[in-house]
Every structure is written in C-alpha cells, then in structure tokens.
C-alpha cells in the first residue's frame, strides 16, 4: 500500500491516471500532455508500474499504457479498512 501512496503523491502521476480513465494511451500521447523530459516521464511510468497502478503493453515499438483498476480498488478497500470504514460505508464497531 505504501508503494501505491508514494506513486500517487506526485501530481504528474495522478494526472497520468486521470488521462488513462478514458482508455489506453501510448507513451507518446501521455508525454505530450506534460512539459517534461522523456527520462522524467519514463520515471513516472516506472513508478506507476512498480505500484501496480498501470499496465504496459508493447506492440512493435509502441508502448500502450492502461490503468489497473483492480489495484486501485484493492488499495482503497484496504485503506478504508484501516480507517475503520466498512464496505457498506458504515464504521465498524
């Protein structure tokens, strides 16, 4: 869970996830949205992959990224549990 929160701590990585909500995008499409170097974008992609928040699929020389909703759901449910919030939205007693 710490790895996920660390990945989500950076605004660029959160923006990448926001962009991926609408579907898969190439590395180039994502990089165009940010005024940073290729190595910096690569680092953001690596951090998100390491946390399990995105999938990378290579087709030829193009890398397509997509969001991994199962990891997000798992972490949110776990976090809610540590905060004493039950799945139905009520606090545990």
Secondary structure, DSSP 8 states (H G I E B T S, - for coil): -HHHHHHHTSHHHHHHHHHHTTS-EEHHHHHHTS-S-HHHHHHHHHHHHHTTSEEEEEETTEEEEEE-HHHHHHHHHHHHHHTTB-TTSSB--
